[in-house]
Amino acid sequence: MSGGPVAGEPRVTLYGRAACHLCDEARVIIEAVCAEMGESFTEVDIDTDPALRERFSDEVPVTFVDGAQHDFWRVDPRRLRSALEG
């Protein structure tokens, strides 16, 4: 069984919450990098799920690439590009 991306599914997931300025900044970077690389992303509001809120509350935004945690608090566009290329 492969741990890689599934065809047609977004490779990047942004876990965040409403009214979060760091989440807003991360979203802009993720949108730009994904558009540049022909990738898509999905966003999950951690406040809609008690388990996610408990897990990520102090770290949002949290970015996952191909199912593995990639970054939290800030998104570095170079690191994100590198992860998507690899």
C-alpha positions as a printed Julia matrix, in Angstrom:
86×3 Matrix{Float64}:
   0.0    0.0     0.0
   1.38   3.39   -1.0
   1.49   6.41    1.31
   1.52   8.8    -1.65
  -1.23  11.03   -2.91
  -4.45   9.61   -4.32
  -5.24  10.79   -7.85
  -7.74  13.64   -7.88
  -7.46  14.4    -4.16
  -5.82  17.59   -2.86
  -2.24  17.0    -1.75
  -2.26  19.92    0.69
  -4.53  20.33    3.7
  -4.68  23.51    5.75
  -6.04  23.08    9.27
  -7.07  26.43   10.69
  -9.89  28.45   12.17
 -11.98  31.5    11.41
 -10.64  34.92   12.46
  -7.04  33.68   12.5
  -4.61  36.1    10.84
  -1.88  33.45   10.56
  -4.39  31.14    8.85
  -5.25  33.93    6.41
  -1.54  34.45    5.63
  -0.97  30.7     5.22
  -3.97  30.39    2.88
  -2.6   33.1     0.55
   0.77  31.32    0.3
  -0.79  27.88   -0.14
  -3.2   29.15   -2.81
  -0.34  30.77   -4.75
   2.03  27.79   -4.57
  -0.68  25.26   -5.41
  -1.88  27.36   -8.37
   1.7   27.71   -9.61
   2.29  23.96   -9.37
  -1.09  22.79  -10.67
  -2.05  21.32   -7.3
  -5.15  21.75   -5.19
  -5.65  22.11   -1.48
  -8.43  21.68    1.04
  -9.08  23.57    4.22
 -10.47  22.22    7.48
 -11.85  24.4    10.29
 -10.57  22.73   13.46
 -13.35  24.32   15.52
 -15.92  22.08   13.82
 -14.33  18.94   15.29
 -13.48  18.6    19.02
 -10.64  16.14   18.35
  -9.01  18.45   15.79
  -9.49  21.47   18.06
  -7.76  19.62   20.91
  -4.94  18.37   18.68
  -4.14  21.58   16.79
  -5.55  24.45   18.87
  -2.18  25.99   19.81
  -0.49  25.34   16.45
  -2.87  26.68   13.78
  -2.42  27.02   10.98
  -1.14  23.5    10.43
  -0.25  22.33    6.93
  -0.2   18.71    5.78
   1.27  17.55    2.47
   0.4   14.08    1.2
  -1.05  13.19    4.6
   2.02  14.12    6.66
   2.38  17.21    8.83
   4.53  19.72    7.01
   4.4   23.07    8.86
   2.61  24.94   11.6
   2.15  28.65   12.38
   3.88  29.81    9.19
   4.1   28.4     5.66
   7.41  28.77    3.84
   6.64  28.83    0.11
  10.03  27.32   -0.82
   9.55  24.4     1.59
   6.02  23.84    0.3
   7.2   23.84   -3.34
   9.96  21.4    -2.45
   7.52  19.06   -0.69
   5.17  19.13   -3.68
   8.03  18.46   -6.12
   9.29  15.5    -4.08
